[in-house]
Amino acid sequence: MIPLRLRRHRLPALVVAALVVAGVTVVWLAPDADASELCGRADTIDITDKRYVVMNNVWGADTPQCLTVDAAGRFEVTHTEHDKRDGSAAAYPTIYQGCHWGNCTVGSGLPIKVTQLRTARSNWAIDTQGATGRWNATYDLWFHTDANAHRSPDGAELMVWLDRAGGAEPAGTLVARGVALAGATWDVYYADWHWNYVAYVRTTPVDEARDLELAAFTRDAVGRGYLDRDWYLSGIEAGFEIWHGGAGLTSRSFQVAINL
């Protein structure tokens, strides 16, 4: 892992308070919080006693990228030098709950068997104004074939795209158009890699998900045969896949509530 670079800055409008009710973390923003800067490719920072983690996550390129992150988990992409015009993304700066390649948050209830997942509701607000280049704003859900999440995922990757720019396209093949799920319509893409890849792309882009039922997408993927009922949901991430550009992309707030 690249050494962590953290710089402390004062932001005029953000501190964090948290309340845990029935296993759900609710986060409020209020004035006067410090911000940290993440510039190493694999840099991470824990949020609210590691109930969430923010990571820089430059996984598909060797070019620089920096984020600023406040104590509540709000993060902004402040600098990139990516220049990928096709293929996989250069980076996926993200906030997550659960496990990412063995780095697990606290108190998430993950991993959980797909058959035991009743609801997984999420609120996520983003700001994309002024961001140029090729990018998306997407959830990324990871599945293991068993309950051991302290390793790379080997079951499936399920993405839920809320917005995109610059001609960003999912991997795989378009398999369905205009599928009605969670109060909107989605185009569905699928690829058979060393794990199953399925992406749901919102037909009308939005900059906020309110009470989005992520479990609806897992049920649809099971019905299509892309996800096994006996696999385990191990991580829920929200961030921006970036091919080039992307400076200014901001995750303003994020919250997930999982019920068994």
Secondary structure by P-SEA (a helix, b strand, c coil): cccbbbbbbbbcbbbbbbbbcccbbbbbbbcbbbbbbbcccbbbbbcccccbbbbcccccccbbbbbbbccccccccccccccccccccccccccccccccccccccccccccccccccccbbbbbbccccccbbbbbbbbbbbcccccccccccbbbbbbccccccccccccccccccccccbbbbbbbbbccbbbbbbbbcccccccccccaaaaaaaaaaaccccccccccbbbbbbbcccccccccccbbbbbbcc
